């Protein structure tokens, strides 16, 4: 552990969160032994170059491989890394656990494959981006770059985005990229209302955010297709469509109208 990294983690639990720039990276992990070590190495290098506090929360979501051992080893070596276990299956459940456990001002969801290079997180942080409640990574906004994505994956993604724009979240070209940044108070308001445990959890959160009038910005990124993605395009697209209908049903029943942090408790 270098002196530079030690300086970054000193006092992280005592942050006043009174406007100071600080970052929590939340990484959901399900059977990620083949790529998690490389991801951790890249995240550690990123943290070493920042002049603000950073914590990294890796959430093990019922992995059956060596994911937990990798997390434990990283947490033992680097004090700014924490491991959590979420037993409810689903990416949405894992992300919610990590976000609600985060202590910093900017809370960033980060896919374990780092299909968006971790350095691009800085695009979402002041002074590069200001005056927002939620910032979502976009592979479609002007200036975004997609690398090595198969045409059929892109086509299915555009179909799903059209459905999302029609029924759940207005005005955004890409709601499904797995990299998103929330201000802390916004995350504490939204995540307790989340009902979807799987892939479509972020569509639900963005739907509720628009209902509440939060300011959402789309950030163009460079994104690399990784061929070991756990998404099954056709099966998951059908499930995601059902989730969109569930979101509309929940909204009609007033399920998202509760106010206040941890309002569902």
Order of alpha helices (4+ residues) and beta strands (2+ residues): alpha-beta-alpha-beta-alpha-beta-alpha-beta-beta-beta-alpha-beta-alpha-alpha-beta-beta-alpha
